[in-house]
Amino acid sequence: MGQLNHHKAAIYQWHQLLQEACQYAGIELDPEIQSYLLLTLMRYIHDEQLAEDALMMKFNKPEFRSREERIEDLKSTAEHSLILAGLFPSHIDRQSLRISHYIRLGTDSYNELSTLLYDSDKMIYKKLSSDFIKLVDVLYTIRIFNGSPNLPLIQAMELWSDTGSKSAYQALTMNRHSIPLNETLIDSTYKH
């Protein structure tokens, strides 16, 4: 009974943290999307292999996979991309990749999942795909609550320019001495 109460308390605390992060970041998530994010975080915290896989991006990609195996691969890829981009962006920087690479990977994986599933599952994964950057921003906010440093300015600029991330924009404008410009605006303005 004590372990059940401890588990319920942990879920409640994570739920409160997600609510606070959403409010702080100015992001509104549908309840089922917020529940999915909560369950993903709980699974990530309690499964050391999931945590290791997220950091190492170890995925098996054999050519011929059953539909069920493909669904599991896509879900795993999307969740790992979400965890990396939202909680461990500095790990991505060490790999010399842009965070937007993982955001595209996660978005595309959830989108493809939505094509393989039916009914309500289809709609949830479609919504996860369209809200992926919001989920990353919420996780990034949780990271900041935990005292982790902001993104380096170059990484924040890339993330904001590539995805329109609210958290990246906030990181860029924190010092009040800089105003970020989108690369497409710069390109169209200075090309002759």
Residue pairs with C-beta under 8 A, 6 or more apart in sequence:
10 42
11 38
11 42
14 38
14 41
14 42
15 38
17 142
17 145
18 34
18 37
18 38
18 41
18 138
18 142
20 145
21 138
21 139
21 141
21 142
21 145
22 28
22 29
22 34
22 138
22 141
24 141
24 145
25 137
25 138
25 140
25 141
25 166
25 167
26 166
27 134
27 137
27 138
27 166
29 37
29 131
29 134
29 135
29 138
30 127
30 131
32 124
32 127
33 124
33 127
33 128
33 131
33 135
36 124
36 128
37 135
37 138
37 139
40 79
40 82
40 83
43 50
44 50
44 51
44 54
44 79
44 83
45 51
50 79
50 80
51 83
52 58
53 59
53 76
53 80
54 79
54 80
54 83
54 84
54 88
55 84
55 88
55 91
57 80
57 84
59 73
59 76
59 77
59 80
60 73
61 73
65 73
67 116
70 116
71 113
71 116
71 117
74 109
74 110
74 112
74 113
74 116
75 109
75 113
77 105
77 106
77 109
78 105
78 106
78 109
78 110
78 113
78 128
78 132
79 106
81 102
81 103
81 105
81 106
81 109
82 106
82 132
82 135
82 136
82 139
83 139
84 91
84 92
84 102
85 92
85 99
85 102
85 103
85 106
85 136
85 139
86 135
86 136
86 137
86 138
86 139
86 140
86 142
86 143
87 139
87 140
87 142
87 143
89 99
89 140
89 151
89 155
89 159
92 98
92 99
92 101
92 102
93 152
93 155
98 155
98 158
98 159
98 162
99 136
99 155
99 158
99 159
99 162
99 163
100 158
100 159
100 162
100 163
103 132
103 133
103 136
103 162
103 163
106 132
107 129
107 132
107 133
108 129
110 125
110 126
110 128
110 129
110 132
111 125
111 126
111 129
113 125
113 129
114 122
114 123
114 125
114 126
114 129
115 122
117 125
128 135
133 163
133 164
133 165
136 163
136 165
136 167
137 165
137 166
137 167
140 151
140 165
140 167
141 167
144 150
144 167
150 156
150 171
150 174
151 159
151 168
151 171
153 171
153 172
153 178
156 168
156 169
156 171
156 172
157 168
157 172
157 180
159 165
159 167
159 168
160 168
160 169
160 172
160 180
160 182
161 180
161 182
161 183
161 184
169 180
172 178
172 180
173 179
173 180
